Amino acid sequence: MTQLTRFILVPAVLGALLGLAIIVFTDDDDKPGYAQAVASAAPAVVNIYTSSFTSTSLLCRIPAYRDLCQAFGSGSQVQNALGSGVIMRADGYVLTNNHVVAGADEILVMFANNQTISATVIGTDPHTDLAVIKVPAEGLPVIPQLENEQPEVGDVALAIGNPFGLGHSVSQGIISGFSRTTITISPYDDFIQTDAAISPGNSGGALIDYRGRLLGINTMIYSQSGGSEGIGFAIPADIAIDIMNKIVEHGRVIRGWLGIRLAPHPTSYSGTGLAVAAVTHQGPAFRAGIRPGDVIHSVNGTPAVNAYSITRVIAATRPGSPLAIEVARQEQRFQTTATAGELPSS
């Protein structure tokens, strides 16, 4: 009986007590999954529905006459599209993609509680495919944002949006990479890559971390089939927020401009140096003495390792400010200073 107590009953009692302690002290919040992250972020993610009205009649393009023109079949058409958006400010400012609202005559924003409000476009930035729209509302839920913590490759990423018009949907993946800068022809793009499923309708929605904080604005996918193939891209939150603030303040994004087109320089063995492929006549670079065929070695102290880094330096320079440029012409280096212009809107 003593051995029975020692080897069977005592371990059984201890095991039972341990199990009871686990049951008592385990909180439902510790269950696996990301329900808390979604609950934190989802109220700030909205569905966006747009309508574009086209007609061959000038009269039918006037909003007051649209219904009448449609009723009598005057060759008018309404094109509908959908997307997603992220509430960034409690007073109604919403970030989305430019391609979601471009050309729209009517924009409707549907909140998580199914309330729908018309929105107006505050400004767009086609260079980064971002747009800011506003709804006439106050006290809206705002997406949580990262503070000092930096996300890393391999971190969990959740995409929230309105795929195929289904409403709020969530997909899970990881951060697959950063600084994807050659995905589009824009020199101002800098994407987060994720394998969280991003489908048509997710554009403009939120990519969040395991705590529901905004990582980026979902923008596009790489796909040969048209559906998600595990390669999606989001605009990093810090870039998106900076663009939004500039649009809210100025109605547009103001970027510095030099008026040159850069290309790799095949004979540059030092690792730096970009060939000047073209110069805008009477532009800032032209007035500073830069000509096609020159080689740019640095701008404001930043080595010309690639066109992306130099374009970012120029874009970040306030129009009217100086740009110190190190140039080589026929193996002779010289310094020149250009006055930054403002990047043309088109």
N, C-alpha and C positions, 0 to 999 in steps of 0.2 A: 504493500500500500504506500510505503514511503517512496519507493521508486516511481510508482504511478503518479504520485503527487508531484514529484520532482521533475519528471521528464515529460509529462503529458498535461496535467491540470494547470501547473504554473504557467507554462508557455501559452496554453490556451486562454487563460485569464488575461495575461499580459497582452496577447494579440487582440482580444476583444476590447480591452481598454484603449489600446492604440487606435483601433478602428473607430471606436466611439469618439475619441478625441478628434480624429480626422473629419468625421461627419459634423461634429459640433463646430469646429474652428475653420472648416473650409467654407469660404464665402462663394456665393454664386458668381461673383465678379471674376473668380479665378478660372472659370471654365474656359476651355480652349476656344479660339476663334477671335473675331474682331468686331463683335456686336457693339461694344462700347465705342470703338473708333467710328463706326458707321453712324451710331446714334449721335455722336458729337458733331460729325461733319455733314451728314445728309440734309438736315434742315436748311443748310446754306447753299445747297445745290439745287438749281431750278431747271425746269424744262422750258425750252424756247421754241415757239412756233411762229414761223414767218409766212407772209403772203406777199407776192409780187403781182401787180396788176399790169397787164400789157394790152394795148389796143391800138388799132390803126387810126382811131378817131381821137382828135385832140379833146373833144368834149368829154369823151369817156374816160380820159385820164384824170379828170377832176373828181375827187373823192365823192362829192355829193351826187354825182350822176352814175357812179359805178354800178349800183344795184339795178338801176333802170336800163343801162346798156346791156347788162348780163341777161336781164329778163327778156329783152327783145333780140338777143343773139346778134349783137352788132360787131362780131368778130373779136370780142374781148375775151381774154383768158386770165385765169387766176392760177399762179403757180405757188404751191405750198412746199415748205421745207421745215425741217426740225433740227434741233441741236440742244445743247445744254449750256449752263452758265453757272457762275459762282458768285455769291453775294460777298462783296469785299468790304462794304461799309453799311452800317445800320440805317443810313439815310437813303438807301436805294441804289447804290452804285454796284453794277454787276459786270464782271469780266466774262468775256466769251471770245470766240474766234471771229475774225473779220469775215471769213467765208460763210459763217452762219447767218450774218445779218446783211451782207453786201447786197445792195439792190432791193432790199425789202421795203415795201410800202407800209406794211403793218407788222409789228412785233408784239407777240403776246408772251408773257412770262407766267408760267404756272409754278406755284410754290409747292412745298412738300405736303401742305394741307389741302391741295387742289384748288386753292384760290388763284384766279387768273387776273392779271393786270396788264394793261398796255404799257409798252416801254418806248423810249425815244433813244436815238443814238447820240451819245455825247461826242464821240470821236473814234477814229479807227487808225490802225497802223498796219497797212498791208505788208510792210517789210517783215514784220514778225507774226502776221496773221492774228493780230489781237484787236479787240474792239471793246469799248466801254459803253454800256447802255444804262439807262436809269429808269426806275419805276417810282411813281409818286407815293412813297410809303416811308414810314419811320419805324424805328425799333425792330428792324429785321435781324434775324440770326446771321451772324458773321462767321465765316469759316475760320477755325483755329489756325494759327500760323506758327511756323518754326521761329525760335528765337536764336539761341546760340549754337544749338546742335546741328551738325552737318550730316546729311544722309550719306550713305556709302553704298557701293555696289554690293548687291546681295540682300539689302534691307527689304522688308516686306513693303509692297506697294499695292494700294487698292484703287481701282478706277470706279468713280460714281458718275452716272449720267443717264441719258434717255435713249438707249440704243433702240433703233427701229421704232421709236415712239411708244415703247412699252412702259415708260415711266421710270421711276427710280430703280436702277439696277446696279449691282455691285459685282465686280470681278476682282480676283486676287492674283497677284504675281509678285515679282521682285523688281528691284532696280537692276537693269541689265548693263547700263553704262551711262556715262555722262559726256558732255561736250561733243555731241554729234553735230558737227558744223557743216557737213557736206551733203545733207539730206535734200536741201532745196537749193535754188540758185541765189537766194538772198544771203548777202554777207553778214546779216545781223542775226541769223538764227543760231541757236545753241540749245540743243534738245537733250532731255533725259530720255533714255531708252528703257522700255519696260516690256515684260511679257504678259502683264495684265491685259486681258482681252479688251480691246477698244474697237467698237463697231460703229457703223453709220448712226449718227444721233448722239454719240458720246462726245463729239467735238465741242469744246468749250467747257466740258465738265471738269471735275476735280480728280487729280491723282493725290492720294493722301497716304500718310504713313500709319504705323500700327497704333498710333494714338489719335488719329483723326486730323492731324495737322497737314496743311496744304504743302505738297511737294511741287506741284505744277499744274498747268492747264492742258488737258488732253487735246491733241491737235490733229494727229494723222497716224496712219498705219502704213507699213510696207506690206503689200499683199499682191500676189499674182492671181488670186482667186476672187478678190473683192471682199473677202471676209478676214477675220482676225487669224493671223498665222504666227502669233507670238512675238511680233516686232511692232511695237507701238511707240509713239513719241509724244512727249509733253514739254511745254515751255516751262523752264524752271520758275519757281514762285518768285524769286528775287527779281528776275528780269520782268516777269509779268506785272509785278507790283510797281516797279519803276516806270514801266510804260503807262500803266493806269494813272499814276500820279501826274505824269507829264500831260497826259490827255485831259485830265480833270483840270489842271492848272492852265494849260494853254489851248486846249481844244485840238491839239495835234502833238506829235513828237518832233521836237527840234533836234536835229543832228548836225554836227559839223560836216563840212564837205571840202574836198581838195580839188576835185575835178580831174582825177586821173583813173585810168584802168590799169591794174597791176597783173602781172603774169609771172610764173616761175622763171628764174634766170638760170639757164642750163650750165653756164660757165662759172657760176658762183661756187667756189670750193670751200669757202669759209663757213658755210652753213647759213649765212644771211645774205640777203640781197634779192630784190624783186625788180623785174624789168618793168619799165613804164611802157605799156603797150599803146596807150592813147592819152592825149591831153585835151581837155575842153578848152577851146579857143577863148582867151580872155578870162578863163577861170582862175581860181586862186593859185594853182600850181603853175599855170602859164605865166601869170604875172610875176611869179617868184623865179622864173627862168628855167623851169623844168621842161624838158622836151621828150618826145618819144625816142626810145632807145637808151635813155638814161637808166641808171640802176639806183634804186632807193635802198640804202643800208640801214637807216633808222629814222624814226619820227618821234620827236619829243623824248629821245633817249631809249625808246623801245626798239630792239633789234628787229629787222624785217625778216623774220623767220618764215612767215607765211602771210598771205594776203588778208586772212581773217583777223589776225592780231593787229595788223596795221589799220585795217578798216575800222576796227573797234576803237583804236586810239583816236583816229580822226573824228569818228562819230561822237565820241564823248567830249570833244572840244567845243566849247561855246562859240558860235559864230562871232567873228570879230576878234577872236583871240589868236595869238601867234602859234605857228607850228614850226618847230625847228627841225629841219630835214637835212640828213646827210646823204649826199648824192655822189655818184661816180659817173663820169663821162669819158669814154675812151681811156679807162684805167686811171684817170685823174679824179681824185675826190675833192669835193668842196662842200661847204655849208651854205644853206640858204634858209630864209625864213619866209613862210607864206602866211597870209591872213586867212583864217578859216572862213568859208562861206557857209550858207545854210543849204543842206541837202534839198534839192528840188523835190516837190511832191510827186512828180511823175518821171 
